[in-house]
Each structure stands twice: as C-alpha cells, then as structure tokens.
C-alpha cells in the first residue's frame, strides 16, 4: 500500500504501515506515480494528486486507487 500527496494529508498513514510519498508539486506527483514499485496493490492519493494525475489514474491497471475525500473548509 502506498499514499501520494501533500505532507499534511498523507503523513499520518505511515502509522498504519502505508508507504508514504510526499508530493507537493505536479512534477513530484507524476514522478511518484511512475516510480511506484510493482508490488503496490493499493494507492491512496489526495484530491490534489488525483487532479494532477487525471487520466493516468486509470492507466494503473495493476493497482487499485482510492482518492481521499475533500476536507471541508
């Protein structure tokens, strides 16, 4: 399991054993997505990371992807 996104949204997932990849800028989000190990079966992404990846989220046929809910302001 891995999580990609902003530090404030994903860092707590490390406590549950999730591999956390902090990616704040679009380039780092794309790099994190491309560099995921082949054995990752679930990727949790923040809404901002999902927006950045766009259709690429559907290209990950080997992984199940979940988008964290948007937090109310």
N, C-alpha and C positions, 0 to 999 in steps of 0.2 A: 504494500500500500504506500502511496506517495501523495503529497499535497504540494500544490504550486500556487503561489500568490504572495500577497503583501504580508510582511512580518507580523503585523498585529492580528491578522486573520488566521494564519496557519501555525504559528509557533507553538500554541498550546496542544496541537495534535501530536507533537513529538512525545508528549507524556503518555500517549496511548500506543506508542511504538510505530507511529507513522513516520516515514522518511519525509522530512520537510525540506522543500526547496524554496527559499525566499527569492521571489522575482518581482521587483517593483516596476521595472520598465518593460515596454513591449519586447525589446530585443532579448532581455533575460528570460521572459516568459516563453518565447519561441525556442530559445536555446534549451531551457529546462525541459520542455515538451519533447524536443528531438533527442535529448540525452537520457531519457528515461530508460532504465535497464529493462531488458526483455522479460524479466520475471515479475514485473509490476502488473498486477491484475486489476487494481482499482486506483484511479487518480482522482483526488479531490481538488477542485480548482475554485478560486474565489470568483465572484461575478466579474471583476475587472479582468482577471486572467482569461475567463471564458470569452469575454468580449474581444480581447486581443487575439485569441486563437481562432475565433469564428468557426468557419467550416472545418478547420483542422481537427477540431474535437471529434468530428465524425469519421476522420481518417484513421483513428486509433482502433481498428477492428480487434486488436489483441487485448484491449483494455476496456473496462467499464469506467465511465467517467461520471462523477457527481459534482454538481455546482452548489457551493454553499449558498444559503438563502441571503438575500439582500437585507441588511440591517436597517431598521427604521431610523430616520434622522431625528 
